[in-house]
Amino acid sequence: MAGPTPVSALIHAATMVTAGIYLVVRSAALFQLAPDTMEIIAYTGLATSLFAAVIGLRQNDIKKVLAYSTVSQLGLMFLALGVGAYGSAMFHLTTHAFFKALLFLGAGSVIHAMGGEQDIRRMGGLRSHLPQTFWTFVVGTLAIIGFPLLSGFFSKDEILASVFLHNPVLWGLALISSAITAFYMLRLFFLTFYGKFRGTEAQHAHLHESPVTMILPLIALAVLSALGGMINLPELLAGDSGQWLAQWYEGGVKGFQSTGHHLSHGVEWSLMGLASFVAIAAIGICYRIYVQKADLPREDIALKGWNRWAANKFYVDELYDAIVVRPLEKGASWLHGIFDRRIIDGLVNAVGALPSRISRGARLLQNGNIAFYLFGMVLGIILILILNFVIGADFL
């Protein structure tokens, strides 16, 4: 979905694309009665999360990275729904609305400063030119990768804990998806704000911080991204009273479950520590690759193997075009030539042509020749007399 950055921030963060999450949660009482369907939802969500995350690793458009990140995060939410953790899914949907809106608006600020440029390969070193955008983007990036104590940390931890209780294998794959999320977001962050500027001289001269009307929403969302996890703290930190969001949902949605997991505190601390280690380790690895080594993304044409496949989104668009779009276009073109033009258009044109043909014949009677009119009157009188003798004297 291509659109202005504020529109992207809205539809990719909190509305429209999250409608499926709301549908399943609102219908929780029905889905609880269909365990096989729940399994399908879980596996579909996990596959979606992994697939989109791998694609995001090799995207170079700043908004496309965030867009595929949204797809991946939605997959993680559906995984939570599939294991019955409705509260965890809604919690992550809420925190995701904070940090993803922040990241999209932050990307808009960067694009504004770059004069419309969206390719992160043409950026670099922007933190000194856009200090306020940089610091708010730091908060959004750390939140989405699950850095400890930020909003995304708490909501992702709930999902991973719920999935671990349901199936440790699914948990391992979900943790891998979270790790990939950290890598593509940190790649985006470091290539945009660190290193040397890689754009043109004209773009460098155009660099400037965004106006206050653009910065204030970033600050507000940064605060929410940092503190948003407080609305549903884990039981091991705040007890049952900390589950404010889940308890609020439980009061209004039939069949709603707050977390879906009852792990021992020791196991939950271990899972939380492992997730934190993955996020922190990703920061160090990406900093070394993209800042110290300055390993810049190559042009798509030079990529090989899975890198080329990921850069081209595994050719999903091309496959969809070949399987769905082109057959539909050809079928529609055939129907247009046969049904629309010959039947529908033919019938409409025939109805329109009939009065025209009748009028062309009738207008020959009005030729302005008096002798012709007299001749017509005589014919009319003769016709009347004939009808009078045939039908009877009462005709006149």
N, C-alpha and C positions, 0 to 999 in steps of 0.2 A: 504494500500500500504506500504509494508515493504521495506526499502532501507537505504543506508547510510544517515547520518544526513544532510549533505549539499544537497543531492538530495531531501530529505524531505522538507528542507527549501525552495527549489526552487518550487517544484510541489505543495506544500500545501500553499504557500504564494502568488505566483503571476502567475503561469502558469498552464496549463492543467486543474486543478480543477475549475479554474475561467472561463473556456472557455464558459460555459453556460451563465454567466453574459454578456460576450462580445457579444454572439449571440443575446440575447434579445435586448441589447442596439443598436447594429448595425442594427437590424431589427425593430427599434422603430416605424417607419412609418407604418409598417404592424400591429404591436401589438396594436397600437392606434386605429385601425379599428375593433378590436375584444375585446370589454370590458369584455365579459364573460371569455375569455381566460385570461385576466389580473387578474380577480378575482381568477381564479384557481391558477395562479402563486402566488398570494399573500397568499392564504390560505395554499398552499403547502409549500411555503417558511417559513411561521410561524410555521407550524407543524414540519418541518425539524429542525428549530432552537430550538424549545422546546425539541424535542425528543433527539437530539444529545447532548444538554446541560445537560439533566438529566443523560444520559449515562456517560458523562464526569465527573459527580460528584462522581462516584464510580470506576473510573479507577485508577490503581496504577502504570501502566507503564508510565513513564514521556512523552514518545513520543505519546502514545495512547491518553493521556489527550489532548495534543496539536492537534492531528489529529481529534478527535471528536469536539474540539473547532473550527477547520476549517469548519467542516460540519455545525456547528451551525451558524457560522458567514456567511457562504454562504447562509443559509436559511434566515438570516436577510437581506442580499442583495437582494434576490429574493422577499422578502416581499416588499422592497422599489420599485423594478421593477413593482410589481403587482399593486401598488397604483400610478404608473406613475412617480415616483421620480427617473428618470434615473441618474440625476446628483448626488443625494445622494448615490445611489448604487455604481457608479463609484468612488466617493470620498472615500467611505468606503473600496472599493476594493483596492484603492491605499494605504491608511493608513494601511490596514490590511497586505499588502505586506511588509511594513516596520516592524511592530511589530511582525508579525508571523514568518518572516524569522529570526528576532532577537531571538525570543523564541526558535525556533528549533536549531539554531546554539548555543545558550546558553545551551540548553539541551545536545547538542553534547559535549560541553566543560565539562559539569558535568559528562556525561558518560565516557569521556576520562579520567577524574580524578579518577573516580570510577573503572577503569579497565574493563569497559564494562557493569557494573551493570545499569539497567534501572528502577528497582522497587523503588519508592520513600519511601516505607516502610523500605528500607535498607539504607537510606541516613540520613540526619539530620546534623545540625551544620556546613554546608559547607561554610558559609559566611566568616569565619575566614581563611579558607584554599584557597578559590577562591574569593578574594576580587573584582577583576575586573569583573569576570563573574557575581558575585553577584549584583554589582551596575548596570551593563547593563541589567541584568534580572529584576531588580526593575523597570527600565524604561519601558521595554516591558510589564511587568505585569500590571503596572498602566495604560499604554496606552490601553491595550485590555479591561480592566474593565471600561474604560471611566472616568478616574480620571481627574478633571478639568484642562483645558488648554493643555492637551496632545493631540496627533493626533486623537486617538480613541474617545476622548470626543466630538470633533467637528463633526466627521463623523457620530457617533451614534446619536448625537443630531439631525442632519439633518434628519436621517431616522425616528426617533421617532416623530419628528415634522410633517413630511409628513404623517406618518401613523395616527397620532392623527387627522389631518384634514380630512382624508378619513374615519376613523372609530375609535372612542375612545375605543371600546372593543378590537380591534386588537392592538391598542397602549398599553393597559394594559397588554395584553399577551406578547407583544414584550418587555415591561419593565421587566416583570417577567423573560423572557429569558435572558435579560441583567444582572439581579440580579444573576441568576444561574451561568452565565458566571463568574461573580466576585467571587462567592463562590468556583467554582472548580479551578479557576486559583490561588486564594489566598491559597487554600488548598495545591495545588502543590507547591507553593512558600514557604510557612511556613514549610511544611514537609521536603522540600529539604534543606533549608538554615538555619533553626532555630532548637532549641532543641539540644539534645545530638546525637552524631553520633551512628547510629544503624547497621552499617555494620560490617564486620569482621576485625580482626587485620591486615590481609594482605591488605585489602582495605584501612584501615586507614593509613598504612605505605605508600601506593601508592599515597595518595592525594597530588596534586600539581596543581598550576595554569597552564593554557594552554599556549603554546608558543605564541609569538607575532603575528605569522601568523594567529592564531585563534582569538586572542583578537582584532586586528584591525578591522575586519569586524563587530564584536560586537559593537565596539565604533561608527563606522560609522552608523550602523543601529539604535543605541540608539539615536543618534542625530536626525536622520530622524523620529524616532518614537516620539520624543519629539516635534519637530518643524514642522512635516509634515502637521499638521492641518492648517498651515498658507496659504497653497495654495488654500483654499476654506473656508475662514472665513464666519460665518453667517452674514446675512444682518444687524442684529441689532447691530453688533459690528463694521463692516467695510463698510456697505453700499453695493451697487451693485459692486463697484470696488474690493471688497474682494472676489467675486465669480470668481476668475481667472480660476480655473480648469473647472467649469461648462460652462463658456463662451467660453473657448477653444474648448470644445466638441460640443457646439451648432453650432460652425462654420463649423464643419466637418461631423456631423451626422444628417441626415434628420429625423425630428420628435422628436429630442432630447429635453427634458425639463430639466431645470437646477435643480430645487428643487421640484417642484410639490406642494408647500404649500405657503400660504400667510397669516400667522397668525399675530395677533397683537403682538407687542413687549411684552406686559404684559403677555400674554399667553405663549409666547416662553420663557421668563425669568422663568416663573413658571415651565414649562416642563424641562428646563435646570437645575433648582435648584433641582427638584425632582430626576432627573437622577444622579446628583452629590451626593445628600444625600444617594441614594441607594449604590453607589460605596464606599463612605466613611464609611457608616454603615457596609457594608460587610467587610471592612478592620478590624474594631473593633471587630466584631463578630468572624471572622475567627482567629484573633490574640488570642482572649480569648480561643477559642476551641482548637486550634492546638499548641499554644505556652504556654499560662498560664496553661491550664488544661492538655496539652500534650496528647490529645485524638487521639491516633494513629489508622489508619485503621485496621480493623480486617481481618483475612484471609477470602477469599471468601466463604470457606466451612461453616463458622460460621454465615454468613449473612442470614437474613430472610426477607420475604416480598418484598417490592419494591427495597430494597437495593440489594438483591440477583439478582433480575431481571435486575437492572441497571448495576450491576457488570458483568453480563453475556450478556450485550448489548441487553436486552430484547429478547434474543435468536434469533435475526434476522439472524445471520449466520447459525444457525441450521435450521431455517425455510426455508431459501433460499436453503440450502443444500438438505432438504427433498423435496421441491417443484420443484426446478429447476435442481440442480446438479445431484442428483441420478437418476431421470427419464431420463435425457439426457444421462447419462452414461449407463444406462440399454438399452435405445433405440439404442445408438451407438454400444454397445456390440452385440445386436441382429442383427443389420444391418451388422456388421463386420462378424458374423458367417454365415449369409444367403447370403448377396449380395457380400461382398468383397471376402470371401473365396471360395464360390461356383461358383459365376458368373464371377466376375472380375478375380480372381486368376485362376479359372478353364479355362477361355478363354485364358488367357496369357500362362498358362502352356500347354494348348493343342497346341497353335501355336509353342511353343518351342519344344514340344515333337514330332511333325510331322516330321521335318527334321531328327531328331534322329532315328525315326523308319524306315524312308525310307533308311537312310544310313546304318542301321543295316542289312536290306535286301540286299542292293546293294553290301555291302562288301563281301557277300558270293560268289559273282562271281569272286572275286580276292583271290583264295585260293592257288596259286603257283603250281598247278598240271597241267603239260604240256598236258597230255591226255585230261583233262577237257577243256583246251583251244582249242585243236584240235576238240574236239566234238562240241564246241560252233561254231567254224568256219564252220564245216560241216552243222550244223543246219542253220547257216546264209546263206550259199550258197543255200541250199534247199529252204529256204524262198524266196530268191531272184528269183530263177527259177520259183517257184509257182506264185509269183506276176507278173512275166514277162508273163507267159502264160495266167494269168487271166486278167490282165490289157491290155496287148498288147505288141507288139515287141518293141515299143519305150521306154519302161521302162528302158532298159539298155542303 
